[in-house]
Amino acid sequence: MTLLTQVLAAAVGTVAFGAIFGVPKKYYVYCGLIGGAGWAVYVILWEGLHFWSESVAVFLATVLVIFLSRLCAVWQRCPVTIFLISGIFPLVPGAGIYWTSFYLVTNQLAEASARGFAAVKAAIAIVLGIVFVFEIPQGFFRKAVRR
């Protein structure tokens, strides 16, 4: 699958996730752009450049998603969670958790352990990325947007 196809799929998935959870329609484009940008960074760093580790790629993609979410929240004068929750959706390690469960049920414990550990590392990277960007003072984002 090409990078463009993956980014478009992530953007559409982000908008769909936002729609399911009640994001107002006027924010769909922003949510899609944020989710697509986060996925693009992840794919470029991990699959394209084989950056240090997958969890570092997830962390850096999360930092971008949360940074853009905070910018859009100030710009659109709305809660940051509108963009944060839907924008982080493509990075959540759902497949890793699924495969961990699958390997546990099929008694492939070594593979389950490897997949589970990778999923936990990705989840921790997401949390750290969110905390990292939320430590930036709100005034920075107000100055960056300047209406």
C-alpha positions as CSV (number, residue, x, y, z in Angstrom):
1,M,0.0,0.0,0.0
2,T,1.4,3.4,-0.9
3,L,2.0,6.2,1.6
4,L,-0.7,8.3,0.1
5,T,-3.3,5.5,0.3
6,Q,-2.4,4.8,4.0
7,V,-2.6,8.5,4.9
8,L,-6.0,8.9,3.2
9,A,-7.2,5.7,4.9
10,A,-6.0,7.1,8.3
11,A,-7.7,10.4,7.6
12,V,-11.0,8.8,6.6
13,G,-10.8,6.5,9.7
14,T,-10.1,9.4,11.9
15,V,-13.2,11.3,10.6
16,A,-15.3,8.2,10.9
17,F,-14.1,7.7,14.5
18,G,-14.9,11.3,15.2
19,A,-18.4,10.9,13.7
20,I,-19.1,7.9,15.9
21,F,-18.1,9.8,19.0
22,G,-20.0,13.0,18.2
23,V,-17.4,15.4,16.8
24,P,-19.3,18.3,15.2
25,K,-19.2,18.2,11.4
26,K,-17.4,21.5,11.0
27,Y,-14.3,19.9,12.6
28,Y,-14.2,16.7,10.4
29,V,-11.6,18.2,8.0
30,Y,-9.3,19.2,10.8
31,C,-9.6,15.8,12.5
32,G,-8.9,14.0,9.3
33,L,-5.8,16.2,8.6
34,I,-4.5,15.6,12.1
35,G,-5.0,11.9,12.0
36,G,-3.5,11.6,8.5
37,A,-0.5,13.7,9.5
38,G,0.2,11.6,12.5
39,W,0.0,8.4,10.5
40,A,2.2,9.8,7.8
41,V,4.9,10.6,10.4
42,Y,4.6,7.1,11.8
43,V,4.9,5.4,8.4
44,I,7.7,7.6,7.2
45,L,9.7,7.1,10.4
46,W,9.1,3.4,11.1
47,E,8.5,1.8,7.7
48,G,10.4,4.2,5.5
49,L,13.4,5.1,7.6
50,H,13.3,2.2,10.1
51,F,13.7,4.8,12.8
52,W,15.2,3.6,16.1
53,S,12.2,1.6,17.2
54,E,8.5,1.5,16.5
55,S,7.7,3.0,19.9
56,V,9.9,6.0,19.1
57,A,8.1,6.5,15.8
58,V,4.7,6.2,17.7
59,F,5.9,8.8,20.3
60,L,7.0,11.3,17.6
61,A,3.8,10.8,15.6
62,T,1.8,11.3,18.8
63,V,3.7,14.5,19.6
64,L,2.7,15.9,16.2
65,V,-0.9,14.8,16.6
66,I,-1.2,16.5,20.0
67,F,0.7,19.6,18.9
68,L,-1.6,20.0,15.9
69,S,-4.7,19.2,18.1
70,R,-3.7,22.0,20.5
71,L,-3.1,24.4,17.7
72,C,-6.5,23.7,16.1
73,A,-8.3,23.9,19.5
74,V,-7.0,27.4,20.0
75,W,-7.6,28.4,16.4
76,Q,-11.2,27.0,16.4
77,R,-11.8,28.0,20.0
78,C,-13.0,24.6,21.1
79,P,-11.9,21.8,23.5
80,V,-8.7,20.0,22.5
81,T,-10.2,16.6,23.1
82,I,-12.3,17.0,19.9
83,F,-9.0,16.7,17.9
84,L,-6.9,14.7,20.3
85,I,-9.1,11.7,20.7
86,S,-10.0,11.3,17.1
87,G,-6.5,12.2,15.9
88,I,-4.8,9.6,18.0
89,F,-7.0,6.8,16.7
90,P,-4.7,5.6,13.9
91,L,-1.8,5.2,16.3
92,V,-3.6,3.1,18.9
93,P,-2.1,-0.4,18.9
94,G,-5.4,-2.3,18.4
95,A,-3.9,-4.8,16.0
96,G,-1.1,-5.6,18.5
97,I,-3.6,-6.3,21.2
98,Y,-5.7,-8.4,18.9
99,W,-2.6,-10.5,17.8
100,T,-1.5,-10.8,21.4
101,S,-4.9,-12.3,22.3
102,F,-4.8,-14.6,19.2
103,Y,-1.4,-15.9,20.1
104,L,-2.4,-16.5,23.7
105,V,-5.5,-18.5,22.7
106,T,-3.5,-20.5,20.2
107,N,-0.8,-21.2,22.8
108,Q,2.0,-19.4,21.0
109,L,3.3,-17.8,24.1
110,A,6.6,-16.4,22.8
111,E,4.8,-14.6,19.9
112,A,2.1,-13.4,22.3
113,S,4.7,-12.0,24.6
114,A,6.5,-10.2,21.8
115,R,3.3,-8.7,20.4
116,G,2.0,-7.8,23.8
117,F,5.2,-6.1,24.8
118,A,5.2,-4.1,21.6
119,A,1.6,-3.0,22.1
120,V,2.4,-1.9,25.7
121,K,5.4,0.1,24.5
122,A,3.3,1.8,21.8
123,A,0.6,2.6,24.4
124,I,3.2,4.1,26.8
125,A,4.7,6.1,23.9
126,I,1.2,7.6,23.2
127,V,0.8,8.5,26.8
128,L,4.2,10.1,27.0
129,G,3.7,12.0,23.8
130,I,0.4,13.4,25.1
131,V,2.0,14.4,28.4
132,F,5.1,15.9,26.7
133,V,3.0,18.3,24.5
134,F,0.6,19.2,27.3
135,E,3.5,20.5,29.3
136,I,3.8,23.3,26.7
137,P,2.1,26.4,28.2
138,Q,-1.3,27.4,26.5
139,G,0.2,30.8,25.9
140,F,2.5,29.4,23.3
141,F,-0.4,28.1,21.3
142,R,-2.2,31.4,21.6
143,K,0.8,33.3,20.3
144,A,1.3,30.8,17.5
145,V,-2.3,31.2,16.3
146,R,-2.8,35.0,16.9
147,R,-6.2,35.8,15.6
